[in-house]
């Protein structure tokens, strides 16, 4: 039932850690959970992967999902302060057991 222009191909996973600069970046310690009125997130960009920005902040490296940004004002910020809710990341496993 495949169209003539398509043919099935074997799955070949690709690790993009190097391409996104994540191998050299410090491991993140948390994730910005939400943005809040009067809050702020500022830091140095250490890596970007898809919609996620990895920022060096006063709390360590945090991941900010840019999909949270619509509707919020972006202004130049100084320093590395975080004044929004942050969820801590659990220790990263060294290997993935499986998808299911």
BELGI-V504686 format. One record per residue. RES is the residue in three letters. SS is DSSP state (@ for helix, = for strand, . for the rest). PHI is phi in radians with two decimals (NA if undefined). NEAR is the number of other ideal C-beta (glycine too) atoms within 12 Angstrom. Layout:
BEGIN
((RES,SS,PHI,NEAR) (RES,SS,PHI,NEAR))
END
This chain:
BEGIN
((UNK,.,NA,5) (UNK,.,-1.46,8) (UNK,.,-1.09,7) (UNK,.,-1.03,6) (UNK,.,-1.42,5) (UNK,.,-2.08,8) (UNK,.,-2.53,8) (UNK,.,-1.13,8) (UNK,.,-2.33,7) (UNK,.,-1.18,6) (UNK,.,-1.23,7) (UNK,.,-2.29,6) (UNK,.,-1.13,8) (UNK,.,-2.25,9) (UNK,.,-1.56,12) (UNK,.,-1.75,15) (UNK,.,-0.99,16) (UNK,.,-1.15,13) (UNK,.,-1.05,14) (UNK,.,-1.60,21) (UNK,.,1.32,18) (UNK,.,-1.39,24) (UNK,.,-1.16,16) (UNK,.,-1.55,14) (UNK,.,-1.35,25) (UNK,.,-1.09,20) (UNK,.,-1.14,21) (UNK,.,-1.20,32) (UNK,.,-1.86,24) (UNK,=,-2.85,26) (UNK,=,-2.25,28) (UNK,=,-1.13,37) (UNK,.,-1.38,20) (UNK,.,-2.88,18) (UNK,.,-1.69,25) (UNK,.,-2.46,16) (UNK,.,-0.99,11) (UNK,.,1.42,9) (UNK,.,-1.50,21) (UNK,.,-2.65,26) (UNK,=,-2.36,38) (UNK,.,-2.50,26) (UNK,.,3.09,32) (UNK,=,-1.66,21) (UNK,=,-1.23,23) (UNK,=,-1.91,27) (UNK,=,-2.92,29) (UNK,=,-2.43,20) (UNK,=,-2.43,24) (UNK,.,1.03,15) (UNK,.,-1.46,15) (UNK,=,-1.67,27) (UNK,=,-1.81,33) (UNK,=,-1.74,36) (UNK,=,-2.03,37) (UNK,=,-1.40,27) (UNK,=,-2.19,32) (UNK,.,-1.21,22) (UNK,.,-1.81,26) (UNK,=,1.82,24) (UNK,=,-1.37,31) (UNK,=,-2.09,38) (UNK,=,-1.76,39) (UNK,=,-1.99,38) (UNK,=,-1.40,24) (UNK,@,-1.16,21) (UNK,@,-1.23,16) (UNK,@,-1.42,23) (UNK,.,-1.35,18) (UNK,.,-0.95,11) (UNK,.,1.62,9) (UNK,.,-1.82,20) (UNK,.,-1.41,13) (UNK,.,-1.80,16) (UNK,.,-2.32,9) (UNK,.,-1.04,8) (UNK,.,-2.16,19) (UNK,.,-1.91,11) (UNK,.,1.37,16) (UNK,.,-2.40,21) (UNK,.,-1.64,19) (UNK,=,-2.35,30) (UNK,.,-2.25,21) (UNK,.,-2.44,28) (UNK,.,-1.10,18) (UNK,=,-2.26,29) (UNK,=,-1.73,18) (UNK,=,-1.24,16) (UNK,.,-1.58,20) (UNK,.,-1.33,11) (UNK,.,-1.03,9) (UNK,.,-1.27,12) (UNK,.,-1.21,9) (UNK,.,-1.42,6) (UNK,.,-2.59,6) (UNK,.,-1.53,10) (UNK,.,-1.23,7) (UNK,.,3.04,6) (UNK,.,-1.44,6) (UNK,.,-2.31,4))
END
